[in-house]
Amino acid sequence: MLDRLVEAGLLKAGGRQRTDATHVLAAVRSLSRLELVGETLRAALEELAEAAPAWLTPLIEPEWAKRYGRRVEIGKLPGGKAAVTARAEEFGRDGQKILAAAWAASAPPHLRLLPQVEILRQVWVHHYFWDVDGSLRWRDGHALPPASLRFDSPYDTDAHYCVKRDTFVPLRGACAARRSARPRLDTACLRRTSHGGLRHRVRRRDLKTPKSVTAARTAASRGR
């Protein structure tokens, strides 16, 4: 169809195009980073309690019942950033204890394949690091992996937070040539954190898109 539109002169490479989008919402609870690591560990403990209760029981510490016995909800902590870091590193040490035990040579291999255990491992990679003294530390917000790579919920790893929308479906159509001819060039479901993916898809069809209406408006507003 695009070939026929090109032949008819209704579609040309390098023309102006309009980008529209609709968002797809994720049915997940909005979590702070602190709540995310706590809830991720709680989800892993719940899964391990069902899969290997005898293995997990010796690892449980007395205070864990209060800490992870119910959904992790944390409001504003007195003490500011230092208090958040202290609580986060407390979660970090608890989670690392589980991870170290699960990856020990004596641990049942199937525990490492449990979905919530693997999510726990990846979330700990995203939010913690080992310092030069061998201590587990909470990452600064500026040292996190890109939003498209890290998880924002232990229950839906495809959900990603962003400024405007979580996930969007871009719809790009030509608006050059005749005003009445606005064929849709491409439709794709991309993460809101992705940039340039749709433009690349259209370029593969030999329909260059150096400027879109949305991009032009953004540039004009910045000029003001």
trRosetta pair geometry for C-beta under 8 A, 3 or more apart (Angstrom, degrees):
i j d omega theta_ij theta_ji phi_ij phi_ji
1 4 5.8 -55 -154 35 36 110
1 5 6.5 36 150 -19 67 105
1 183 7.5 -172 138 -161 112 143
2 5 5.6 -54 -150 36 36 113
2 6 6.4 39 152 -21 67 102
2 11 6.6 -87 -160 88 73 162
2 183 7.4 170 -102 122 70 146
2 185 7.0 69 -107 -132 124 71
2 205 6.3 -14 123 175 165 134
2 207 7.1 -91 -176 -46 132 140
3 6 5.7 -53 -151 34 32 112
3 7 6.4 33 151 -19 65 105
4 7 5.6 -50 -147 36 34 114
4 8 6.3 27 155 -14 65 108
5 8 5.8 -59 -146 42 31 107
5 10 4.6 -82 -167 71 83 109
5 11 4.1 46 129 3 111 123
5 181 7.6 154 -151 -180 110 124
5 183 5.7 -75 -106 2 160 159
6 9 7.7 42 176 -69 31 23
6 10 7.7 -91 -70 54 20 68
6 11 5.1 -65 -77 76 60 98
6 12 7.3 119 -131 -87 77 43
8 11 8.0 56 63 14 85 80
9 12 7.4 6 -159 -58 54 101
9 177 6.7 156 143 -133 73 134
10 174 7.7 128 143 89 76 142
10 177 5.4 159 -153 117 42 162
10 178 6.5 -47 -130 25 83 107
10 181 4.4 -112 -160 171 113 157
10 183 7.1 83 128 -9 121 119
11 15 7.4 -132 -160 23 52 144
11 174 5.3 173 -120 -4 87 169
11 176 8.0 104 -130 65 43 99
11 177 6.9 -85 -70 -5 29 147
11 181 7.6 -125 -55 143 75 122
11 183 6.4 -48 -72 41 127 126
11 185 7.9 142 -146 -89 135 101
11 207 7.0 -31 160 -125 112 127
12 15 4.9 100 72 -39 87 118
12 176 6.3 -79 46 97 101 137
12 177 6.5 136 1 -54 104 111
13 206 6.3 -66 -88 149 132 68
13 207 5.2 -142 -103 -135 75 43
13 208 4.6 62 -179 25 98 85
14 208 4.9 17 -67 80 66 110
14 209 7.7 -164 -106 -91 25 25
14 210 5.9 12 -138 7 72 110
15 174 5.8 45 91 -149 132 106
15 175 7.8 -175 142 60 112 50
15 176 3.2 -106 -170 6 128 153
15 177 6.9 -29 -129 -21 157 83
15 209 8.0 -34 64 -113 55 64
16 174 7.9 108 85 -158 50 65
16 175 5.8 -55 104 69 93 92
16 176 5.1 128 41 -64 75 97
16 211 6.2 -36 -110 95 73 95
16 212 7.1 113 -166 -140 65 29
16 213 6.0 78 171 -63 106 78
16 216 7.2 -14 -137 -23 115 146
17 172 5.5 33 156 -178 129 98
17 173 6.6 173 -160 87 90 29
17 174 5.4 -57 -106 -105 87 47
17 175 6.2 135 -129 13 33 85
17 176 7.5 -49 -65 -14 58 95
17 185 7.0 -34 -138 2 140 139
17 202 7.9 -80 -16 -160 177 170
17 209 5.4 -39 18 -136 137 114
17 212 5.0 -50 75 -120 83 80
17 213 6.7 -121 97 -10 34 85
18 172 7.1 169 84 -149 46 56
18 173 5.8 -16 59 62 93 78
18 174 8.0 102 17 -168 79 7
18 175 4.8 61 -18 -24 107 133
18 182 7.3 -8 32 -155 124 122
18 212 6.7 126 -107 -173 18 92
18 213 4.5 -1 -101 20 69 134
18 214 7.2 103 -153 -28 52 85
19 170 5.8 -24 -165 -161 101 106
19 171 7.4 141 -160 72 51 47
19 172 5.1 -18 -103 -100 74 85
19 198 7.3 120 -126 96 121 151
19 212 5.0 20 -16 177 110 148
19 213 7.0 -170 14 50 71 85
19 214 4.7 -59 49 -2 107 134
20 170 7.3 140 78 -158 42 54
20 171 4.6 -23 68 63 94 100
20 172 7.7 178 25 -80 65 38
20 173 7.8 1 9 12 106 99
21 165 7.5 -171 129 41 127 160
21 168 4.2 14 180 175 124 125
21 169 6.3 152 -155 69 68 45
21 170 5.0 -29 -94 -97 94 58
21 171 6.8 176 -83 14 39 76
22 168 6.6 154 76 -155 31 74
22 169 5.1 -13 57 50 85 102
22 171 7.6 35 -3 -12 91 115
23 164 7.9 -141 -81 128 139 86
23 165 3.8 -128 -110 -152 131 133
23 166 6.6 98 -173 41 110 70
23 167 6.4 121 -162 74 69 53
23 168 5.0 -41 -98 -96 63 77
23 169 7.8 -170 -86 10 18 75
23 192 7.5 13 -123 -73 98 123
24 166 7.0 -92 82 81 63 99
24 167 4.2 -37 58 84 98 113
24 168 7.1 -175 9 -88 78 25
24 169 6.7 78 -31 -29 106 99
24 189 7.4 22 -10 -149 144 111
25 166 6.2 96 -126 32 43 130
25 167 7.8 -157 -66 37 17 93
26 153 7.2 -172 138 14 137 147
26 156 5.5 172 -169 112 122 151
26 158 7.3 179 -105 92 129 80
26 159 3.4 109 -162 -111 174 118
26 166 5.3 -121 0 147 102 163
26 167 7.1 95 -42 -3 96 114
27 156 7.5 122 63 -37 63 157
28 31 8.0 -58 147 -9 105 101
28 152 7.4 120 106 107 147 92
28 153 4.1 -58 -171 -91 149 165
28 155 6.1 168 -119 71 106 106
28 156 5.0 -128 -64 34 130 124
28 159 5.0 -179 13 61 143 175
29 153 7.1 132 52 -118 64 117
30 161 7.7 86 -134 -95 87 126
31 35 4.2 -139 -159 94 91 113
31 36 4.5 123 125 -66 131 76
31 39 6.3 -100 -122 21 147 142
31 152 6.8 161 52 172 100 70
31 153 6.5 138 11 -95 126 70
32 35 4.7 92 48 11 77 101
32 36 6.8 -130 94 -11 39 88
32 74 6.8 -92 50 72 128 104
33 36 5.4 -52 -148 30 31 118
33 37 6.8 24 160 -14 65 101
33 88 7.4 5 120 -109 100 130
33 127 6.4 159 -173 -126 108 130
33 141 7.5 -142 -32 -98 158 91
34 37 6.5 -57 -153 34 29 101
34 38 6.5 21 154 -10 63 112
34 74 5.4 -74 112 71 121 150
34 84 5.8 -106 -71 -156 137 92
34 87 6.1 37 -152 100 124 118
34 88 5.5 -99 -113 -79 84 94
34 91 7.6 150 -161 1 68 149
35 38 5.7 -62 -146 44 33 110
35 39 5.7 26 161 -15 71 113
35 72 5.4 163 -150 117 71 103
35 73 6.7 20 -122 -117 122 33
35 74 5.3 -159 -74 28 87 100
36 39 6.1 -61 -139 42 23 103
36 40 6.1 27 158 -24 62 110
36 123 6.9 -155 144 -154 101 130
36 127 7.6 164 94 -61 117 155
36 151 7.5 161 -171 104 125 87
36 152 6.8 -86 -110 -158 136 40
36 153 7.3 -106 -125 -93 96 33
36 154 7.2 147 -165 -33 71 90
37 40 5.6 -51 -143 34 30 115
37 41 6.5 29 157 -16 62 104
37 88 6.2 75 52 -144 151 81
37 91 4.8 111 121 124 112 144
37 92 7.0 -21 172 -68 144 69
37 95 7.1 -95 179 -28 95 151
37 123 6.2 170 -109 148 69 122
37 124 7.7 94 -137 -87 105 62
37 127 5.7 -123 -77 87 123 160
38 41 6.0 -58 -153 36 29 107
38 42 6.4 29 151 -19 64 108
38 67 7.7 -122 -150 168 108 89
38 68 7.3 -158 -177 -97 83 84
38 72 3.6 169 117 -158 117 161
38 74 6.9 108 19 -24 155 125
38 91 5.1 -96 -81 -112 71 140
39 42 5.4 -50 -144 37 36 115
39 43 6.3 40 155 -22 66 103
39 71 6.9 12 -113 -160 104 68
39 72 4.4 -137 -65 42 73 118
39 154 5.8 -164 117 12 91 125
40 43 5.8 -53 -150 34 29 111
40 44 6.6 28 152 -16 62 105
40 95 7.5 24 99 -110 101 139
40 116 7.7 174 -169 -168 64 86
40 119 6.2 -136 -152 126 104 102
40 120 5.5 150 152 -102 101 67
40 123 4.7 -53 -170 50 170 169
40 151 7.8 108 -96 94 130 133
40 154 4.1 164 -105 -74 71 133
41 44 5.7 -55 -149 37 34 111
41 45 6.3 35 153 -20 67 105
41 68 6.4 -93 110 -106 98 134
41 91 6.0 -163 -3 -167 148 94
41 94 6.1 67 -168 104 154 111
41 95 4.6 -107 -98 -83 117 100
41 98 7.2 149 -147 18 92 147
41 120 6.2 90 -95 -127 53 115
42 45 5.7 -54 -148 36 32 112
42 46 6.4 35 153 -21 65 104
42 68 4.3 -174 -102 -155 88 97
42 71 7.4 148 118 -122 163 35
42 72 5.7 -173 -14 -27 142 110
43 46 5.7 -51 -149 33 32 114
43 47 6.5 29 154 -16 63 106
43 116 4.7 -141 130 -146 96 131
43 119 7.3 -22 95 80 130 133
43 120 7.7 -168 76 -63 92 98
43 154 4.6 177 27 122 155 142
43 155 7.0 -154 -112 -65 151 81
44 47 5.8 -56 -149 38 33 110
44 48 6.2 29 155 -16 67 109
44 95 7.5 84 49 -131 147 90
44 98 6.4 117 122 136 131 156
44 114 7.7 115 -143 107 77 123
44 116 4.4 -172 -93 136 58 103
44 117 5.3 105 -143 -87 107 53
44 119 7.2 -156 -71 68 101 91
44 120 4.1 13 -64 -51 149 139
44 154 7.9 -100 -36 -165 81 144
45 48 5.7 -56 -142 41 31 109
45 49 6.1 38 155 -28 65 105
45 56 7.2 124 -150 -160 70 138
45 64 7.5 -173 -131 173 159 127
45 68 5.6 63 40 144 157 147
45 98 7.2 -105 -79 -99 79 152
46 49 5.7 -51 -148 29 28 115
46 50 7.0 19 155 -10 59 104
46 116 7.4 -26 62 110 86 174
47 50 6.1 -62 -158 38 33 104
47 51 6.0 13 155 -7 70 116
47 114 5.3 146 142 169 131 133
47 115 7.3 -141 -131 60 161 76
47 116 4.2 156 -2 41 150 133
47 117 6.7 -128 90 -35 133 83
48 51 5.7 -63 -132 48 33 101
48 52 5.8 -44 -168 51 73 89
48 53 8.0 133 138 -81 65 41
48 55 7.4 -100 -178 84 103 104
48 56 4.7 127 136 -81 111 134
48 98 7.3 -139 -26 -155 165 122
48 111 6.9 42 -118 -145 97 107
48 114 7.0 156 -75 75 69 171
48 116 7.9 -117 -28 83 78 117
48 117 6.9 91 -64 -72 102 110
49 53 5.6 42 -165 -98 53 82
49 56 5.8 -99 -87 71 55 162
50 53 7.4 27 -92 -53 10 92
51 110 7.6 -143 176 116 126 107
51 111 6.8 147 115 -108 133 74
51 114 5.9 -117 -15 -93 169 137
52 55 3.8 -10 150 32 117 121
52 56 5.8 124 98 -23 82 92
52 108 6.3 -172 -102 35 145 137
52 111 6.0 -40 1 -89 149 112
53 56 5.8 -63 -142 40 31 107
53 57 6.2 44 163 -40 68 101
54 57 6.2 -39 -144 12 27 116
55 58 7.8 -71 179 28 30 96
55 59 7.8 11 141 -6 62 117
55 101 8.0 151 163 149 98 120
55 107 7.1 89 -163 -140 136 79
55 108 6.6 -97 -76 6 157 112
55 111 7.1 -114 110 -76 158 144
56 59 5.7 -75 -165 40 48 112
56 60 6.5 54 149 -40 82 99
57 60 6.0 -48 -154 11 35 114
59 97 6.4 155 -168 140 107 109
59 98 6.5 103 156 -96 148 68
59 101 5.6 -72 -97 -30 139 173
60 64 5.4 -122 -161 52 80 144
60 65 7.9 60 176 -50 119 79
61 64 5.0 110 61 -22 74 106
61 94 7.5 -110 24 -119 127 100
62 65 7.1 -45 177 9 43 104
63 66 5.8 -55 -168 43 61 106
63 67 5.6 54 139 -21 83 115
64 67 5.2 -64 -135 48 37 109
64 68 5.3 -20 -178 28 79 109
64 69 7.6 122 133 -45 58 81
64 94 6.9 145 -102 -145 106 133
65 68 7.5 -68 -116 57 12 70
65 69 4.7 36 178 -61 55 125
66 69 6.1 -17 -92 8 15 121
67 94 7.5 -154 118 -84 151 168
68 72 7.1 -22 -116 -65 61 103
68 94 7.9 -179 -37 152 132 152
74 77 6.9 -11 175 -54 108 100
74 87 7.3 139 -140 145 152 156
77 80 7.6 -121 90 -12 87 10
77 83 4.2 -158 129 119 124 128
77 84 5.7 164 42 -67 136 68
77 87 6.5 -147 -94 -13 161 143
78 83 6.4 127 88 -65 42 170
79 82 5.5 -94 157 75 98 92
79 83 3.0 106 85 -46 119 123
79 84 7.9 -178 94 -15 95 60
79 86 7.7 -31 124 25 145 129
80 83 6.0 113 54 16 36 99
80 84 7.3 -69 139 -3 37 99
81 84 5.5 -54 -148 36 36 113
81 85 6.2 36 155 -19 68 105
82 85 5.8 -54 -148 37 31 111
82 86 6.3 32 153 -20 64 106
83 86 5.7 -52 -146 35 32 112
83 87 6.4 28 156 -15 65 105
84 87 6.0 -58 -148 39 29 106
84 88 6.1 29 154 -20 65 110
84 138 8.0 180 125 150 80 167
85 88 5.6 -55 -143 38 29 113
85 89 6.2 23 160 -15 65 108
85 138 5.0 -158 -142 47 76 144
86 89 6.1 -59 -146 39 26 105
86 90 6.5 34 151 -24 61 104
87 90 5.5 -51 -152 31 34 117
87 91 6.7 35 150 -15 65 100
88 91 5.7 -52 -155 37 34 110
88 92 6.2 40 145 -25 65 106
88 127 7.5 -118 -172 155 121 120
88 138 4.2 67 106 -100 132 137
89 92 4.9 -44 -142 34 40 122
89 93 6.5 45 157 -22 66 96
89 136 6.6 154 -148 101 86 88
89 137 6.7 -24 -104 -130 116 38
89 138 5.3 -98 -60 -33 84 102
90 93 6.1 -49 -149 31 29 107
90 94 6.7 27 151 -14 60 106
91 94 5.8 -61 -153 39 33 111
91 95 6.1 27 155 -15 69 110
92 95 5.9 -59 -145 40 28 107
92 96 6.1 27 158 -20 65 109
92 124 6.9 123 -137 -134 79 96
92 127 7.8 -139 -92 107 108 101
92 128 5.0 132 -133 -98 127 142
92 136 4.8 -168 143 131 124 128
92 137 7.8 -108 125 39 172 0
92 138 6.6 -142 -37 -72 144 76
93 96 5.7 -54 -142 37 30 111
93 97 6.6 39 154 -27 62 101
93 136 6.2 168 -78 55 64 133
94 97 5.8 -51 -158 25 31 115
94 98 7.1 25 149 -13 62 102
95 98 5.7 -55 -156 36 39 109
95 99 6.2 34 150 -17 71 107
95 120 6.0 -160 -157 -174 112 109
95 124 5.6 -170 125 -83 133 124
96 99 5.5 -53 -141 41 37 112
96 100 6.0 39 159 -22 69 105
96 124 6.8 140 -76 -151 75 147
96 128 7.8 -115 -62 116 113 165
96 136 5.5 -142 -43 -60 154 160
97 100 6.0 -52 -144 35 25 109
97 101 6.5 22 156 -15 60 109
98 101 5.9 -61 -150 39 29 108
98 102 6.1 25 156 -19 66 110
98 117 7.8 -134 143 -129 114 91
98 120 7.0 -41 96 148 128 155
99 102 5.7 -57 -143 38 30 109
99 103 6.2 8 164 -1 66 111
99 117 7.9 148 -102 -169 69 87
99 120 6.6 -157 -73 122 101 113
99 121 5.9 127 -124 -96 121 80
99 124 6.5 -80 -45 23 156 165
100 103 6.3 -68 -143 48 25 96
100 104 6.6 49 151 -51 62 94
101 104 5.6 -32 -152 -4 34 120
101 107 6.1 122 152 -82 61 130
102 107 5.3 154 -152 174 29 164
102 111 4.8 -134 -143 120 97 121
102 112 5.6 140 155 -78 106 73
102 117 5.9 -180 -151 -163 166 133
103 107 6.8 17 4 37 6 144
103 112 6.4 82 -88 -94 70 121
104 107 4.7 107 61 -19 82 104
107 111 5.7 -79 161 42 113 137
107 112 7.6 102 111 -39 126 95
108 111 5.2 101 77 -18 87 101
109 112 6.2 -51 -172 24 52 109
109 113 7.4 39 141 -12 72 107
110 113 5.5 -60 -159 37 51 113
110 114 7.3 73 145 -44 71 84
111 114 5.9 -29 -163 -5 43 115
111 117 6.1 129 161 -80 71 173
112 117 6.3 -130 -134 118 29 135
112 118 7.3 78 170 -72 58 84
113 117 7.6 43 60 63 19 123
113 118 7.2 5 -150 -46 25 118
114 117 4.1 74 70 9 100 113
114 118 6.9 -177 83 -10 50 84
115 118 5.9 -62 -152 37 29 108
115 119 6.4 27 154 -17 67 107
116 119 5.4 -48 -143 38 38 114
116 120 6.3 48 152 -25 65 100
116 154 6.6 52 -135 170 88 115
117 120 5.5 -47 -150 31 33 117
117 121 6.7 37 149 -21 62 100
118 121 5.6 -47 -150 31 36 114
118 122 6.5 29 154 -13 65 105
119 122 5.9 -58 -147 41 33 107
119 123 6.1 33 156 -19 68 108
119 151 6.6 23 -158 -25 98 174
119 154 5.2 118 137 -147 142 83
119 157 6.4 -138 -115 -74 113 124
120 123 5.9 -56 -143 38 27 109
120 124 6.3 27 158 -19 63 107
120 154 7.7 30 -68 -130 64 125
121 124 6.0 -61 -154 35 27 110
121 125 6.7 28 150 -19 63 105
122 125 5.5 -50 -151 33 37 113
122 126 6.4 37 151 -21 66 104
122 151 6.7 86 108 -9 116 122
123 126 5.5 -53 -149 35 35 114
123 127 6.1 -4 165 8 69 115
123 150 7.7 88 -118 -163 59 90
123 151 5.8 -65 -86 51 92 120
123 154 7.0 -37 -49 -90 149 95
124 127 6.6 -73 -132 52 26 87
124 128 5.2 -29 -172 31 69 121
125 128 7.4 -57 -93 54 11 78
126 139 7.6 -108 139 21 49 150
126 144 6.4 31 176 -153 85 88
126 145 5.5 -82 -130 17 85 114
126 149 7.6 176 -107 114 112 93
126 150 4.3 112 -143 -123 143 111
126 151 7.1 -166 -2 25 163 77
127 138 6.8 -24 158 -147 86 67
127 139 5.4 -141 -167 25 40 112
127 144 7.1 1 -97 -114 59 99
127 150 7.9 102 -50 -149 82 134
128 136 5.3 1 -179 -174 130 96
128 137 6.5 147 -158 74 75 40
128 138 6.3 -45 -105 -100 72 37
128 139 6.2 -132 -86 -24 18 91
129 136 7.7 154 80 -152 26 55
129 137 5.6 -29 66 63 74 93
129 139 5.8 88 -9 -79 102 91
129 143 7.6 -58 -18 134 139 137
130 134 6.2 -11 -173 -138 110 36
130 135 7.1 147 -152 69 63 29
130 136 6.2 -38 -96 -95 65 53
130 137 7.3 133 -119 14 15 88
131 134 7.2 -57 71 12 67 17
131 135 5.2 -8 39 56 108 83
131 137 5.1 67 -38 -19 105 132
139 143 4.7 -132 -172 85 101 109
139 144 5.8 124 121 -77 137 68
140 143 4.7 79 59 7 84 108
141 144 6.2 -28 -163 -13 41 116
144 150 6.3 -39 173 -30 109 158
145 149 4.4 -80 141 81 126 126
145 150 4.9 143 68 -47 105 103
146 149 5.0 83 65 7 83 104
146 150 7.3 176 83 -3 40 89
146 193 7.0 135 156 167 100 132
147 150 6.5 -68 -136 43 31 95
147 160 5.7 109 155 -173 95 116
147 161 7.0 -105 -157 68 124 69
147 162 6.7 119 140 -88 156 79
147 193 4.6 -153 91 -114 107 143
148 160 6.5 12 -107 -131 44 163
148 191 5.6 126 -124 100 97 150
148 193 3.9 -166 -67 105 89 133
148 194 6.4 94 -106 -66 141 65
151 154 6.7 77 140 -85 140 45
151 157 4.8 -54 -114 -130 113 79
152 159 5.6 -101 67 107 107 88
152 160 5.7 133 0 -122 127 38
152 161 5.0 152 -125 -12 160 95
153 156 4.9 17 85 48 128 78
153 157 7.2 -138 74 -75 72 37
153 159 5.1 15 22 64 122 127
154 157 7.7 7 -146 -70 27 82
156 159 4.3 55 108 -8 112 114
158 167 7.8 16 147 -72 94 139
159 166 5.9 -26 -157 -171 76 134
159 167 7.7 -91 -123 -32 53 111
160 166 6.0 143 68 -163 56 76
160 167 7.2 100 43 -65 89 80
160 191 5.7 36 38 -161 141 118
160 192 6.7 -162 89 46 107 93
160 193 5.5 -68 134 -15 148 124
161 166 6.5 -40 -103 -107 33 83
162 165 6.0 -8 69 68 118 41
162 166 6.3 163 18 -102 96 31
162 192 4.1 -123 8 109 161 131
162 193 5.9 -156 -85 -66 120 76
164 192 7.0 -157 67 -162 84 139
165 168 5.1 79 100 -62 141 105
165 192 4.9 -180 87 -95 80 144
166 192 5.9 179 142 1 14 132
167 189 7.2 20 167 -176 112 90
167 190 7.7 -180 -162 96 77 37
167 191 5.8 -60 -116 -123 79 49
167 192 5.7 -125 -98 -25 24 90
168 190 6.7 -17 72 69 73 78
168 192 5.2 84 -3 -87 100 84
169 187 6.9 12 173 -172 100 89
169 188 7.2 -176 -154 90 64 36
169 189 5.0 -28 -105 -101 87 70
169 190 7.7 135 -110 23 36 65
170 186 8.0 16 103 101 97 92
170 187 7.5 -178 88 -142 56 46
170 188 6.0 -3 54 59 93 84
170 190 6.3 -4 2 26 108 116
170 198 4.8 -76 89 -66 147 156
171 184 6.0 -46 -174 -138 93 118
171 187 5.6 1 -108 -107 74 85
172 184 7.1 113 77 -158 42 67
172 185 5.1 -42 99 52 93 106
172 186 5.5 7 50 52 105 86
172 198 5.8 142 -23 160 136 130
172 202 6.5 -73 94 -63 148 138
172 209 7.4 -11 174 -119 144 161
172 212 7.3 -79 -136 -120 111 129
173 182 4.7 64 140 165 126 85
173 183 5.9 -170 -150 95 96 31
173 184 4.5 -54 -86 -96 102 50
173 185 6.0 167 -108 -4 39 78
174 177 7.1 28 142 22 123 108
174 181 7.2 -14 91 123 108 85
174 182 6.1 -160 77 -140 58 51
174 183 5.9 16 30 50 101 76
174 185 6.3 91 -34 -47 85 111
175 179 7.4 18 -169 -131 78 55
175 182 5.4 15 -93 -113 67 104
175 213 6.6 14 41 -46 144 131
177 181 5.8 -35 96 68 117 125
178 181 4.3 70 68 11 102 105
179 182 7.8 -10 175 -45 40 103
184 187 6.5 19 159 -49 127 97
185 202 5.4 36 138 -118 136 113
185 205 7.3 -175 -175 62 103 151
185 207 6.3 -144 -144 99 135 155
186 198 6.3 164 96 -160 129 91
186 201 5.4 142 -168 115 161 122
186 202 5.5 -129 -5 -76 140 86
186 205 7.7 -171 -63 -3 118 142
188 197 6.8 -136 115 122 151 112
188 198 5.6 -171 41 -98 130 90
188 201 6.1 151 -45 -4 148 170
190 194 4.4 -98 171 56 115 141
190 197 5.1 161 -118 67 146 146
190 198 6.7 -111 -15 -47 148 93
191 194 4.8 108 63 -17 80 99
194 197 4.7 -1 154 -14 126 130
196 199 5.1 -59 -156 41 59 117
196 200 6.0 61 149 -26 83 102
197 200 5.9 -59 -155 33 30 110
197 201 6.6 30 151 -21 65 106
198 201 5.4 -52 -151 32 38 115
198 202 6.6 33 154 -16 68 102
199 202 6.0 -57 -152 37 31 106
199 203 6.4 36 150 -23 65 106
199 209 5.4 -133 -138 73 83 120
199 212 7.9 -112 -90 -36 105 121
200 203 5.5 -52 -148 33 34 115
200 204 6.8 41 153 -27 63 99
201 204 5.9 -49 -159 22 32 114
201 205 7.6 22 147 -10 58 102
202 205 5.8 -60 -164 35 43 108
202 207 5.3 -76 171 80 91 101
202 208 7.9 119 120 -127 99 13
202 209 5.1 36 95 -14 141 128
203 206 7.6 46 180 -76 43 19
203 207 7.2 -125 -99 65 27 54
203 208 6.0 40 -115 -107 81 56
203 209 6.9 -108 -62 19 77 86
209 212 6.3 24 170 -64 112 87
211 215 5.7 -136 -157 80 64 123
211 216 5.6 66 171 -61 112 99
212 215 4.6 93 53 9 81 101
212 216 6.8 -145 92 -7 41 87
213 216 5.7 -55 -147 36 31 112
213 217 6.4 30 155 -19 65 105
214 217 6.0 -57 -152 35 29 109
214 218 6.5 30 151 -20 64 106
215 218 5.6 -53 -150 34 34 113
215 219 6.4 33 154 -19 67 105
216 219 5.8 -54 -149 36 32 110
216 220 6.3 31 153 -19 65 107
217 220 5.6 -54 -147 36 33 112
217 221 6.3 32 156 -19 66 105
218 221 5.9 -57 -150 36 29 108
218 222 6.5 28 153 -19 64 105
219 222 5.8 -55 -151 35 32 110
219 223 6.5 37 150 -26 64 104
220 223 5.6 -52 -153 29 34 115
220 224 6.9 33 151 -18 64 100
221 224 5.8 -51 -156 31 37 110
